[in-house]
């Protein structure tokens, strides 16, 4: 296994520390799809016993980040084409609703927050930090959802983003021009919201998600999990 450095923090139970760090490493792509995970190796890297590692891996399995393979151990899951399709279908339903709601009125502080998110994204693109842009992209969508005040929608969007971030990190790595296009799409969504035009905001969000889906679906086969037929 490639050497990794997964720092831990005090103040949390070891099983929570292990889960958080492993999840972050998978989402960021530091541990890529298909990687095989060893309890012994991870325990050494995190400086803890195998018991909290085992608990963390079981939780990651339940949440769909890893799979436990008979006689092979634990492997990081990819994402199937069906899962991609389902993901973007759900996001379209949720996020078009979000921008329609916001088009009815957003406090000035909320608009300033969204402007700041876009400014941060522009600066990140200029310095060429693709992985940082992936997180800032997620933060823009989280901010939109948070401004609705609907915690259920915010939680659903956050969960979906976590599962796809590992694919998006590789998408922008293979297609860096997608960054500028994504930024322009974010700006278009924001301007429609600012103008109070819910239909235009929803159309801009649909276009943004459709383009993101198209980019993600162009991932090479080894980045995707195999489809399972009945």
trRosetta pair geometry for C-beta under 8 A, 3 or more apart (Angstrom, degrees):
i j d omega theta_ij theta_ji phi_ij phi_ji
1 4 7.9 -56 145 -3 105 101
1 35 7.4 78 -135 -172 97 103
1 36 7.1 -120 -87 78 104 79
1 37 7.7 75 -114 -116 145 38
1 38 6.3 -136 -24 11 145 113
1 41 5.4 90 45 162 145 168
4 25 6.7 59 177 -144 149 140
4 30 6.2 103 -138 158 125 110
4 31 6.9 -19 -80 -69 163 89
4 45 6.1 28 76 -150 84 150
5 45 7.2 -153 -117 -165 31 101
6 21 4.5 102 175 165 111 127
6 22 7.2 24 -154 -72 153 55
6 25 5.9 -46 -105 -58 115 137
6 42 7.8 -5 37 -150 149 78
6 45 5.4 62 29 138 104 115
6 46 5.6 -36 87 -83 113 84
7 21 7.2 -162 71 -120 43 129
8 17 4.7 49 -152 174 105 131
8 18 7.8 -11 -109 -69 119 53
8 21 6.2 -65 -92 -47 71 148
8 46 5.6 84 -51 -162 126 85
8 47 6.6 -127 17 50 135 107
8 48 7.4 99 -71 -29 168 117
9 12 6.3 56 87 14 94 112
9 17 6.2 -165 48 -122 69 108
12 16 4.4 -111 169 87 115 120
12 17 4.9 144 88 -57 117 85
12 20 7.4 10 126 3 168 140
13 16 4.7 88 62 7 83 104
13 17 7.1 -151 94 -6 42 87
13 52 7.5 -171 145 -122 85 127
14 17 5.4 -53 -146 37 36 113
14 18 6.1 36 156 -20 69 105
14 48 5.0 153 -161 -144 129 150
14 49 7.8 52 143 38 159 81
14 52 3.9 -102 118 -75 103 167
15 18 5.7 -51 -145 37 31 112
15 19 6.3 33 154 -20 63 106
15 51 7.9 -65 -78 123 100 78
15 52 4.0 -136 -78 -144 62 90
15 55 4.3 -30 -135 88 123 136
15 56 5.7 -172 -163 -55 67 84
16 19 5.7 -52 -144 37 32 111
16 20 6.1 31 158 -19 65 108
17 20 6.0 -58 -146 37 26 109
17 21 6.2 16 162 -11 64 112
17 46 7.3 144 123 -172 107 124
17 48 7.6 134 82 -34 124 154
17 52 7.4 23 56 155 89 143
18 21 6.2 -62 -144 41 25 104
18 22 6.0 18 163 -12 64 114
18 42 7.5 81 -152 151 108 118
18 46 5.9 63 -105 176 85 170
18 48 6.6 -106 -68 60 115 147
18 52 4.8 151 -5 136 142 101
18 53 5.3 -139 -157 -93 149 51
18 55 7.3 102 70 69 135 88
18 56 3.8 -123 112 -40 107 154
19 22 6.2 -64 -144 42 23 104
19 23 6.0 22 161 -19 64 113
19 55 7.7 -66 -55 111 106 84
19 56 4.0 -154 -70 -133 67 95
19 59 5.5 -14 -116 74 127 139
19 60 6.8 -173 -138 -51 80 91
20 23 5.9 -60 -146 38 24 110
20 24 6.3 23 157 -18 62 109
21 24 5.8 -54 -146 36 30 111
21 25 6.3 30 155 -19 64 107
21 46 6.6 149 76 -109 153 118
22 25 5.7 -55 -148 37 32 112
22 26 6.4 30 154 -18 66 106
22 31 7.3 -14 -159 17 69 154
22 37 7.9 51 -146 -135 125 150
22 42 7.1 16 -90 -151 118 136
22 56 5.6 118 22 149 140 129
22 57 7.4 -77 147 -79 170 65
22 60 6.2 -73 113 -66 126 146
23 26 5.8 -57 -148 37 31 109
23 27 6.1 27 157 -17 67 109
23 60 6.5 -161 -80 -103 84 105
23 65 6.4 -107 -119 -91 76 172
23 162 7.6 -10 174 -174 111 123
24 27 5.9 -55 -140 40 29 108
24 28 6.0 20 163 -12 65 113
24 30 7.8 18 121 26 71 128
25 28 6.2 -58 -139 42 24 105
25 30 4.2 -81 -155 71 76 117
25 31 4.5 56 135 -2 105 105
26 29 7.9 38 176 -68 27 23
26 30 7.7 -67 -52 55 21 77
26 31 5.0 -40 -85 69 60 107
26 60 7.4 126 -8 -152 159 131
26 65 5.2 81 122 -174 163 120
26 66 7.4 -109 -103 -55 152 90
26 76 5.7 -174 -127 -135 109 122
26 166 6.1 -45 151 -79 66 141
27 162 5.7 -62 -110 -164 131 71
27 165 4.7 29 -175 77 91 126
27 166 5.4 -119 -145 -55 31 90
28 131 6.6 48 -162 -167 90 124
28 165 7.3 -22 -78 130 35 117
28 166 7.2 4 45 -99 13 75
28 169 6.4 107 -172 -87 40 163
29 32 5.8 24 -164 -93 70 75
29 131 7.4 -124 39 -118 122 117
29 166 5.3 146 -71 -145 74 75
29 169 4.4 -138 -24 97 135 145
29 170 6.3 153 -114 -51 142 87
31 35 5.0 -123 -177 59 82 156
31 37 7.3 30 -165 -82 141 107
31 76 5.7 167 135 -65 101 151
32 35 5.4 115 61 -33 63 111
32 76 6.7 154 107 82 32 148
32 166 7.7 149 -134 -175 51 114
33 76 5.3 -134 -122 113 35 104
33 77 6.6 -41 -134 117 92 27
33 78 3.9 71 -167 -84 143 76
33 79 7.6 -100 -97 -4 144 68
33 166 6.8 126 -45 139 95 131
33 223 6.0 104 48 -156 139 51
33 224 7.9 39 131 -63 163 9
33 225 7.2 -121 -167 -61 131 80
34 75 6.5 -22 -153 -175 29 109
34 76 6.3 -31 26 67 24 91
34 78 6.6 21 -43 -48 81 103
34 222 7.1 -21 -37 177 155 86
35 75 6.9 163 82 -153 38 64
35 76 4.7 30 48 13 85 121
36 72 7.1 -107 -123 161 123 92
36 73 5.8 74 -168 81 103 125
36 74 7.0 123 -162 79 60 53
36 75 5.3 -33 -99 -97 63 79
37 41 7.6 -143 -170 64 55 112
37 42 6.1 22 -175 -44 98 129
37 57 6.7 -177 105 -113 140 125
37 66 6.7 -39 15 -133 139 144
37 73 6.9 -160 67 143 58 115
37 74 4.4 -43 60 90 102 108
37 75 7.0 -179 8 -89 83 25
37 76 6.9 97 -32 -43 110 83
38 41 3.9 71 75 13 113 107
38 42 6.4 173 83 -9 57 84
38 73 6.8 -25 -93 -168 58 154
38 74 8.0 -178 -69 45 24 99
39 42 6.0 -61 -143 43 27 107
39 43 6.0 32 158 -24 65 109
39 50 4.5 59 155 -147 116 107
39 53 4.9 138 -148 109 80 130
39 54 5.8 15 -122 -69 134 80
39 57 7.1 -87 -88 -12 91 149
39 74 7.8 91 -48 12 80 130
40 43 5.9 -56 -148 33 25 113
40 44 6.7 23 154 -17 61 105
40 50 6.5 -22 -82 -89 50 120
41 44 5.8 -57 -154 35 32 109
41 45 6.3 28 152 -17 67 108
42 45 5.6 -55 -144 39 34 111
42 46 6.0 13 162 -2 69 113
42 53 4.9 138 99 -141 119 134
43 46 6.3 -67 -140 49 24 96
43 47 8.0 -165 167 13 53 5
43 48 5.8 -106 -150 80 73 61
43 49 6.0 -21 -149 172 127 17
43 50 4.7 -59 -65 -77 147 61
43 53 5.0 -94 -70 -24 83 147
44 47 7.5 27 -176 -71 28 41
46 53 7.0 159 42 -82 140 105
48 52 5.4 -34 138 49 139 126
48 53 6.9 158 89 -40 106 93
49 52 6.6 98 68 13 77 87
49 53 7.5 -139 108 3 47 99
50 53 5.2 -66 -154 45 46 118
50 54 5.8 51 151 -29 79 103
51 54 5.8 -53 -148 31 29 111
51 55 6.7 27 155 -16 63 104
52 55 5.5 -50 -146 37 39 113
52 56 6.2 41 154 -21 68 105
53 56 5.7 -56 -149 37 30 112
53 57 6.3 28 154 -18 65 107
54 57 5.8 -54 -146 37 30 110
54 58 6.5 33 154 -21 63 104
55 58 5.8 -55 -151 34 30 112
55 59 6.6 28 152 -16 64 106
56 59 5.8 -57 -152 37 32 110
56 60 6.3 32 151 -18 66 106
57 60 5.5 -51 -144 38 34 113
57 61 6.3 41 152 -24 64 102
57 66 6.2 -57 -158 72 79 152
57 68 7.7 100 147 -78 108 101
57 74 5.3 -55 -165 -119 133 163
58 61 5.6 -51 -152 31 31 115
58 62 6.7 32 150 -19 63 102
59 62 5.6 -50 -150 34 36 112
59 63 6.4 20 155 -7 66 110
60 63 5.9 -64 -144 47 31 103
60 65 4.3 -71 -172 64 91 116
60 66 4.6 44 121 15 113 108
61 64 7.8 57 180 -60 28 19
61 65 7.5 -86 -70 55 26 70
61 66 5.2 -59 -79 79 67 86
61 67 6.4 104 -131 -112 90 28
61 68 5.5 -1 -115 -22 146 99
61 74 7.4 -100 -70 -134 111 107
64 77 6.3 -84 170 57 63 155
64 163 6.5 2 97 -118 124 122
65 76 6.9 -40 157 -142 73 75
65 77 6.2 179 167 33 21 104
65 163 7.6 -134 -84 -115 76 76
66 74 5.3 19 165 -179 133 100
66 75 6.4 157 -161 81 83 34
66 76 5.5 -54 -104 -103 80 43
66 77 5.9 -175 -117 -13 19 88
67 74 7.3 164 82 -152 37 59
67 75 5.6 -20 60 64 85 87
67 77 5.1 94 -22 -72 100 101
68 73 7.6 -88 -147 157 64 29
68 74 5.6 -30 -102 -99 65 74
69 72 3.9 -21 101 60 116 117
69 73 6.5 6 56 59 89 38
69 74 7.3 160 16 -100 79 21
69 75 5.5 22 -9 4 125 116
72 75 6.7 -7 124 -35 119 117
77 225 5.7 -5 -177 -80 80 138
78 223 6.2 146 -139 154 122 39
78 224 5.1 126 150 180 136 19
78 225 3.5 175 72 -49 93 72
79 83 4.8 -123 -171 87 84 131
79 84 5.9 101 136 -57 116 84
79 87 7.8 -7 -172 -22 135 144
79 163 6.9 116 -97 156 125 96
79 164 7.0 49 -86 -108 169 63
79 166 7.8 150 -22 73 117 104
79 167 5.5 -60 29 -53 136 136
79 224 6.3 -68 73 -135 58 66
79 225 5.9 135 24 7 6 103
80 83 4.6 100 55 4 78 101
80 84 7.1 -134 99 -4 45 84
80 224 6.4 85 -118 179 33 97
80 225 4.8 -63 -60 74 72 97
80 226 7.2 -19 -104 101 99 20
80 227 5.3 109 -153 -91 123 65
80 228 7.6 -84 -89 3 153 78
81 84 5.5 -49 -151 33 36 115
81 85 6.4 37 151 -19 66 104
81 217 6.7 65 -133 -132 92 93
81 224 6.5 22 -48 -161 74 142
81 227 6.5 -34 33 -69 97 113
82 85 5.6 -54 -150 37 34 112
82 86 6.2 33 153 -17 67 106
82 227 6.5 99 -9 -121 111 103
83 86 5.6 -52 -142 40 32 111
83 87 6.0 40 155 -27 64 106
83 163 7.8 -106 165 146 122 133
83 225 7.6 37 16 45 136 119
84 87 5.6 -54 -148 32 28 115
84 88 6.5 14 161 -8 64 107
84 164 7.7 103 -117 -115 71 110
84 167 7.6 -119 -98 130 107 173
84 213 6.7 129 161 -147 101 84
84 216 5.7 -177 -145 120 127 124
84 217 6.0 150 133 -83 154 82
85 88 6.4 -62 -147 41 26 100
85 89 6.2 29 155 -21 63 111
85 213 7.7 75 -103 -157 48 125
86 89 5.7 -58 -147 37 29 114
86 90 6.4 26 158 -16 65 106
87 90 6.2 -63 -155 37 25 106
87 91 6.3 19 154 -15 64 111
87 160 5.6 144 -152 -160 89 106
87 163 7.0 -141 -109 88 132 120
87 164 5.7 129 176 -65 155 126
88 91 5.4 -51 -139 40 37 112
88 92 6.2 44 157 -26 66 100
88 209 5.6 149 -159 169 97 106
88 210 7.7 111 174 -91 134 39
88 212 7.2 176 -113 89 119 98
88 213 4.2 29 -101 -88 167 123
88 216 7.9 178 -54 47 127 139
89 92 5.9 -51 -150 29 28 112
89 93 6.8 26 153 -15 61 104
90 93 5.8 -56 -154 35 34 110
90 94 6.2 23 155 -11 69 111
90 156 7.4 -122 160 163 120 115
90 160 6.3 -162 93 -97 124 146
91 94 5.8 -61 -142 45 32 106
91 95 5.4 8 171 -4 72 119
91 157 7.0 91 -122 -124 82 81
91 160 5.8 -175 -71 132 99 156
91 209 5.7 180 107 -132 115 137
92 95 6.5 -61 -124 46 20 94
92 96 5.9 18 175 -15 61 113
92 205 7.6 145 -136 127 62 98
92 206 6.0 55 -142 -115 107 74
92 209 5.3 -172 -81 94 84 159
93 96 6.8 -60 -142 36 15 103
93 97 6.8 15 156 -15 54 112
94 97 5.9 -69 -163 37 28 111
94 98 6.4 30 148 -26 67 106
94 145 7.6 4 154 -106 111 117
94 153 5.7 158 -159 -153 105 94
94 156 6.0 -155 -108 101 152 124
94 157 5.7 -170 131 -73 146 96
95 98 5.0 -38 -144 27 43 120
95 99 6.6 35 161 -13 68 98
95 141 6.8 -45 -114 -149 130 105
95 144 7.1 51 -145 107 91 139
95 145 7.5 -68 -106 -72 76 97
95 157 6.9 102 -71 -111 93 125
95 205 5.2 -159 126 180 104 135
95 209 6.8 145 63 -57 138 135
96 99 6.2 -55 -147 39 33 101
96 100 6.4 36 153 -20 64 107
96 202 4.1 59 -157 -144 96 94
96 205 5.2 179 -89 84 65 132
96 206 6.1 28 -83 -58 122 88
97 100 5.8 -58 -149 37 31 112
97 101 6.3 32 155 -20 66 106
97 153 7.3 -124 92 -127 122 142
98 101 5.9 -61 -156 35 28 110
98 102 6.4 18 154 -13 66 110
98 144 5.3 80 146 140 133 105
98 145 5.3 -64 -121 -95 142 63
98 148 5.6 -105 -137 -43 76 137
98 153 6.5 163 -80 156 100 140
98 157 7.8 28 -54 -64 147 149
98 205 7.8 153 62 -120 96 163
99 102 5.5 -52 -141 41 38 110
99 103 6.2 49 155 -32 66 101
99 144 6.6 -24 -75 -170 77 129
99 189 6.1 -95 -114 -167 145 101
99 192 7.2 39 172 94 126 113
99 193 5.7 -104 -156 -80 88 107
99 198 7.0 149 123 -144 76 64
99 201 3.9 -155 151 146 119 117
99 202 5.8 177 79 -74 114 56
99 204 7.6 -128 159 64 167 98
99 205 5.1 -177 4 -37 147 140
100 103 5.7 -50 -150 25 30 116
100 104 7.7 39 150 -26 56 94
100 198 4.1 60 -135 -162 70 114
100 201 6.6 174 -72 80 46 118
100 202 5.5 18 -60 -61 96 114
101 104 6.2 -51 -173 16 38 113
101 148 4.9 51 102 -120 146 108
101 150 7.9 5 132 -9 177 127
102 105 7.7 -125 -175 66 41 27
102 106 5.1 20 -168 -66 90 113
102 110 7.8 -145 -145 139 111 141
102 144 6.6 -82 -36 -159 155 81
102 147 5.8 51 -105 103 116 123
102 148 6.5 -85 -59 -75 86 81
102 193 4.9 -9 113 -147 114 121
102 201 7.3 -148 71 173 99 163
103 192 6.9 -40 -100 136 118 81
103 193 5.2 -115 -82 -131 70 57
103 195 7.8 -16 -142 77 96 61
103 196 5.2 112 180 -154 78 38
103 197 6.1 -99 -151 65 132 24
103 198 3.8 -176 70 -77 151 72
103 201 5.0 -158 -64 8 125 148
104 196 7.3 75 -104 -144 17 87
104 198 7.2 23 -48 -68 71 122
105 196 7.3 17 -69 -108 56 102
106 110 4.3 -115 174 87 101 131
106 111 5.4 121 106 -53 120 86
106 114 7.9 6 153 -4 156 135
106 147 5.9 9 -133 170 107 139
106 193 6.4 34 -12 156 138 112
106 194 7.7 -66 43 -95 124 53
107 110 4.7 99 61 0 77 103
107 111 7.4 -148 97 -2 44 83
108 111 5.7 -55 -152 37 37 110
108 112 6.3 38 151 -20 68 105
109 112 5.6 -52 -148 36 33 113
109 113 6.5 39 151 -23 64 103
110 113 5.5 -51 -151 31 33 114
110 114 6.6 30 152 -15 65 103
110 143 8.0 156 -160 168 80 98
110 147 4.7 94 -149 -126 133 127
111 114 5.7 -54 -149 38 35 109
111 115 6.3 39 151 -21 66 104
111 190 7.8 119 -145 -170 78 101
111 193 8.0 -175 -105 110 92 109
111 194 6.1 88 -131 -103 126 97
112 115 5.5 -51 -147 36 34 114
112 116 6.3 37 152 -22 64 104
113 116 5.7 -53 -151 33 31 113
113 117 6.6 36 150 -23 63 101
113 143 5.8 -161 132 -163 115 133
113 147 7.8 174 69 -74 133 119
114 117 5.5 -46 -149 29 37 114
114 118 6.7 32 154 -15 65 102
114 140 7.2 78 -142 -146 76 81
114 143 6.0 171 -88 121 74 134
114 144 7.2 68 -104 -75 118 74
114 147 7.9 -27 -52 -39 113 151
114 190 5.3 169 145 -124 129 121
114 193 7.8 -40 128 76 175 143
115 118 5.9 -58 -154 38 32 108
115 119 6.3 34 150 -20 66 107
115 190 7.4 138 -76 178 59 149
116 119 5.5 -52 -146 37 34 113
116 120 6.3 38 153 -22 65 103
117 120 5.8 -54 -153 34 30 113
117 121 6.6 32 149 -20 63 104
117 136 6.7 159 -169 -175 81 90
117 139 6.0 -161 -135 112 116 101
117 140 4.6 145 151 -95 138 80
117 143 5.7 -144 -52 16 152 156
117 186 7.9 -117 113 172 106 139
118 121 5.5 -50 -149 33 36 114
118 122 6.5 39 152 -22 66 102
118 140 7.1 77 -67 -111 66 126
118 183 6.9 115 -153 -159 85 86
118 186 5.7 178 -104 119 101 122
118 187 5.9 101 -146 -83 145 79
118 190 6.5 -79 -45 -11 142 160
119 122 5.7 -51 -150 32 33 112
119 123 6.5 32 153 -17 64 106
120 123 5.8 -57 -151 37 32 111
120 124 6.3 33 152 -21 66 107
120 136 5.6 -155 114 -139 111 134
121 124 5.6 -56 -148 35 32 113
121 125 6.5 33 154 -20 65 103
121 133 6.2 79 -145 -136 79 85
121 136 4.9 173 -87 130 80 135
121 137 7.1 88 -114 -70 124 62
121 140 7.0 0 -50 -52 135 132
121 183 5.3 174 129 -111 125 104
121 186 6.8 59 49 56 168 160
122 125 5.9 -53 -152 33 31 111
122 126 6.5 32 151 -21 63 106
122 183 6.3 112 -80 -158 70 145
123 126 5.6 -54 -151 34 33 114
123 127 6.7 14 157 -5 66 106
124 127 6.2 -66 -149 45 30 97
124 129 5.0 -84 -165 62 85 102
124 132 4.9 -142 -146 102 128 113
124 133 4.8 165 121 -76 132 80
124 136 5.8 179 3 4 159 155
125 128 7.4 37 -180 -75 34 32
125 133 6.2 68 -70 -93 72 134
125 179 5.1 159 -114 143 110 127
125 180 6.4 115 -162 -76 150 70
125 183 6.4 -59 -35 -43 150 149
129 132 3.9 15 131 24 119 121
129 133 6.4 150 99 -25 71 84
130 133 5.6 -54 -155 29 35 115
130 134 7.0 41 149 -26 64 95
130 169 7.6 113 128 -157 98 63
130 172 4.7 175 -170 123 111 116
130 173 5.8 134 120 -80 155 63
130 176 6.4 -90 -95 -114 126 91
130 179 6.7 -111 -122 -71 80 135
131 134 5.6 -40 -158 20 41 115
131 135 7.3 34 149 -10 63 99
131 169 5.6 29 -118 -143 81 105
131 172 8.0 174 -73 77 40 126
132 135 5.9 -56 -160 38 40 108
132 136 6.3 36 147 -16 70 109
133 136 5.4 -58 -144 42 36 111
133 137 6.1 47 153 -28 69 100
133 172 6.4 -159 80 -179 123 167
133 179 5.5 -6 161 -132 167 114
133 182 7.9 112 162 78 119 138
134 137 5.7 -48 -151 29 29 115
134 138 6.8 29 150 -16 60 103
134 165 5.9 110 159 -157 120 87
134 168 5.2 143 -135 113 112 109
134 169 4.9 -28 -64 -87 169 72
134 172 6.3 -152 -67 18 97 142
135 138 5.6 -52 -153 36 36 113
135 139 6.3 38 148 -22 67 105
135 165 7.6 46 -83 -147 60 130
136 139 5.2 -48 -144 35 38 116
136 140 6.6 47 153 -25 65 97
137 140 5.8 -49 -155 27 31 113
137 141 6.9 22 151 -9 62 104
137 168 7.3 -127 75 158 147 147
137 182 6.3 -25 -112 156 125 140
137 186 7.7 -133 -128 -68 73 135
138 141 6.0 -61 -154 41 34 106
138 142 6.1 36 150 -21 69 108
138 161 4.8 119 -133 177 107 140
138 165 6.4 -9 -64 -94 139 115
139 142 5.4 -51 -142 38 34 114
139 143 6.2 38 156 -24 65 103
140 143 5.8 -54 -150 32 27 111
140 144 6.7 31 151 -19 61 102
140 186 5.6 -29 171 -138 159 133
141 144 5.7 -47 -151 32 35 114
141 145 6.5 31 154 -14 65 106
141 157 6.1 -148 144 169 108 128
141 161 6.6 165 80 -82 136 138
142 145 5.8 -60 -150 41 32 108
142 146 6.0 33 154 -23 68 109
142 154 6.9 66 -153 -153 70 91
142 157 6.8 173 -97 109 57 119
142 158 6.3 57 -108 -86 104 89
142 161 7.4 -78 -59 12 94 165
143 146 5.6 -52 -140 36 31 112
143 147 6.4 36 158 -26 63 104
144 147 6.1 -60 -158 27 27 112
144 148 7.7 29 148 -23 59 97
144 189 7.8 -30 -98 139 145 132
145 148 6.0 -50 -168 18 41 112
145 150 7.3 -88 -178 66 78 90
145 153 5.5 -153 -157 121 106 98
145 154 4.3 147 133 -100 116 69
145 157 4.8 -156 -67 34 161 154
145 158 7.8 -141 76 -39 154 81
146 149 7.8 50 170 -67 44 32
146 154 5.5 70 -81 -111 60 133
148 153 6.2 -13 75 68 144 142
148 154 7.6 -170 54 -52 102 94
150 153 4.1 41 107 19 118 114
150 154 6.4 159 92 -16 63 87
151 154 5.4 -55 -143 40 35 115
151 155 6.1 37 158 -22 68 105
152 155 5.9 -54 -148 36 28 110
152 156 6.4 27 155 -18 63 107
153 156 5.8 -55 -147 36 31 111
153 157 6.3 28 157 -16 66 107
154 157 6.0 -59 -148 38 28 108
154 158 6.2 29 155 -21 64 109
155 158 5.7 -55 -146 36 30 113
155 159 6.4 30 157 -20 65 106
156 159 5.9 -54 -149 34 30 110
156 160 6.5 27 155 -16 63 107
157 160 5.9 -57 -149 38 32 110
157 161 6.2 32 155 -21 66 108
158 161 5.8 -58 -147 35 29 111
158 162 6.5 34 156 -26 64 103
159 162 5.9 -51 -152 26 31 113
159 163 7.0 23 156 -13 62 104
160 163 6.2 -62 -158 35 34 106
160 164 6.5 9 157 -3 69 114
161 164 6.1 -72 -146 47 31 98
161 165 6.0 50 158 -51 70 98
162 165 6.0 -37 -145 2 26 117
163 166 7.7 -61 174 19 34 99
164 167 5.4 -59 -165 42 63 109
164 168 5.7 60 140 -23 87 106
164 216 7.1 -33 -163 -122 112 151
165 168 5.5 -58 -141 41 34 111
165 169 6.2 44 158 -30 68 100
166 169 5.9 -42 -148 24 29 115
166 170 7.3 21 154 -8 56 103
167 170 6.0 -64 -161 40 36 104
167 171 6.2 42 145 -29 71 106
167 216 5.4 57 136 -145 125 105
167 219 6.2 -72 -159 -67 101 153
167 223 6.7 114 -126 156 82 117
168 171 5.1 -48 -142 30 39 118
168 172 6.5 30 164 -12 69 100
168 212 7.5 -12 -111 -165 111 106
168 216 6.6 -42 -83 -92 67 107
169 172 6.7 -58 -153 38 25 100
169 173 6.6 28 148 -21 58 111
170 173 5.2 -54 -148 35 38 118
170 174 6.4 28 157 -13 70 105
170 219 6.5 64 103 -125 121 112
170 223 5.8 -165 108 -134 160 143
171 174 6.2 -65 -153 41 28 101
171 175 6.1 -34 168 37 67 106
171 178 6.4 -49 140 65 98 167
171 215 4.9 87 -174 140 128 105
171 216 5.4 -57 -81 -91 145 58
171 218 7.6 99 -131 62 94 91
171 219 6.5 -71 -84 -76 83 96
172 175 6.5 -79 -125 69 29 68
172 176 6.3 63 177 -106 70 48
172 178 5.5 -125 -107 72 70 116
172 179 5.7 74 -147 -62 115 92
173 176 7.5 8 -142 -66 17 80
174 218 7.9 -154 104 108 138 104
174 219 7.7 148 23 -115 154 61
175 178 4.5 64 113 -19 105 114
175 215 5.9 -135 65 -148 149 109
175 218 7.5 58 -35 83 142 135
176 179 5.8 -24 -176 2 60 114
177 180 6.1 -49 -165 34 54 106
177 181 6.5 51 142 -15 75 108
178 181 5.5 -61 -148 44 38 113
178 182 5.9 43 154 -26 71 107
178 211 7.9 168 -144 149 93 104
178 215 5.1 79 -118 -123 144 153
179 182 5.8 -57 -148 35 26 111
179 183 6.5 26 154 -19 63 106
180 183 5.6 -52 -148 34 33 113
180 184 6.5 34 154 -18 65 104
181 184 5.8 -54 -151 36 32 111
181 185 6.4 32 151 -19 65 106
181 211 6.5 -127 139 160 126 148
182 185 5.6 -55 -150 36 33 112
182 186 6.5 37 151 -21 66 102
182 208 7.2 85 -138 -153 64 96
182 211 7.6 -166 -86 105 69 124
182 212 7.1 71 -106 -82 107 97
183 186 5.6 -50 -150 32 33 113
183 187 6.5 34 151 -19 64 104
184 187 5.6 -53 -151 35 33 114
184 188 6.5 35 151 -21 65 104
185 188 5.6 -51 -148 33 34 113
185 189 6.6 37 152 -20 64 102
185 204 6.7 162 -166 177 73 88
185 207 6.5 -150 -134 103 114 96
185 208 3.8 138 162 -102 134 99
185 211 6.7 -156 -70 45 155 142
186 189 5.8 -54 -153 34 32 112
186 190 6.4 29 153 -17 66 108
186 208 7.1 97 -62 -124 51 145
187 190 5.7 -58 -149 38 31 111
187 191 6.2 29 156 -19 67 107
188 191 5.9 -53 -143 36 30 108
188 192 6.5 29 157 -18 63 106
188 204 4.4 -160 122 -145 105 133
188 207 7.9 -29 94 69 145 129
188 208 7.7 -179 64 -58 112 111
189 192 6.0 -61 -154 36 29 109
189 193 6.4 27 152 -17 65 107
189 201 5.9 73 -156 -152 65 75
189 204 4.5 -174 -82 114 64 124
189 205 5.4 78 -114 -70 121 76
189 208 6.4 -28 -48 -25 124 148
190 193 5.6 -55 -149 37 33 111
190 194 6.1 35 153 -22 67 107
191 194 5.5 -50 -144 36 33 115
191 195 6.3 30 156 -16 64 108
192 195 5.7 -58 -147 41 30 109
192 197 4.9 -87 -164 71 80 101
192 198 8.0 126 152 -94 104 12
192 200 4.1 -150 -136 108 124 101
192 201 3.7 178 115 -75 120 69
192 203 7.9 -167 -126 51 166 85
192 204 5.3 178 -1 5 147 141
193 196 7.6 38 176 -70 33 28
193 197 8.0 -97 -69 50 18 64
193 201 5.0 85 -64 -111 68 137
195 200 7.3 -7 73 64 128 139
197 200 3.9 16 124 29 123 116
197 201 6.0 149 92 -22 69 86
198 201 5.5 -55 -142 37 31 112
198 202 6.2 30 160 -19 66 105
199 202 5.9 -55 -149 36 28 109
199 203 6.4 27 153 -18 63 108
200 203 5.6 -55 -146 38 33 111
200 204 6.2 34 154 -20 66 105
201 204 5.8 -55 -148 36 29 111
201 205 6.4 28 153 -18 64 106
202 205 5.7 -55 -148 37 32 110
202 206 6.3 36 152 -22 65 104
203 206 5.6 -50 -147 34 32 113
203 207 6.4 33 153 -18 64 105
204 207 5.7 -54 -149 36 32 111
204 208 6.3 35 152 -22 64 106
205 208 5.5 -52 -147 35 33 114
205 209 6.3 27 158 -13 67 106
206 209 6.1 -60 -147 41 28 105
206 210 6.1 29 155 -21 65 109
207 210 5.7 -55 -144 36 29 112
207 211 6.4 27 157 -17 64 106
208 211 6.0 -59 -152 37 27 108
208 212 6.4 25 152 -17 64 108
209 212 5.5 -53 -144 39 35 113
209 213 6.2 39 154 -22 66 104
210 213 5.7 -52 -147 35 30 113
210 214 6.5 32 153 -20 63 104
211 214 5.7 -50 -147 34 33 112
211 215 6.5 32 153 -18 64 104
212 215 5.8 -55 -150 36 32 110
212 216 6.3 29 154 -17 66 108
213 216 5.8 -57 -145 39 31 109
213 217 6.1 28 157 -20 66 111
214 217 5.9 -58 -144 37 28 109
214 218 6.8 30 155 -24 60 106
215 218 6.0 -60 -159 27 32 112
216 219 6.2 -15 -179 -26 49 109
219 223 4.2 -98 167 76 120 133
219 224 5.8 134 95 -48 119 96
220 223 5.3 95 64 1 73 103
220 224 7.8 -157 99 -3 42 92
221 224 5.8 -71 -153 39 41 106
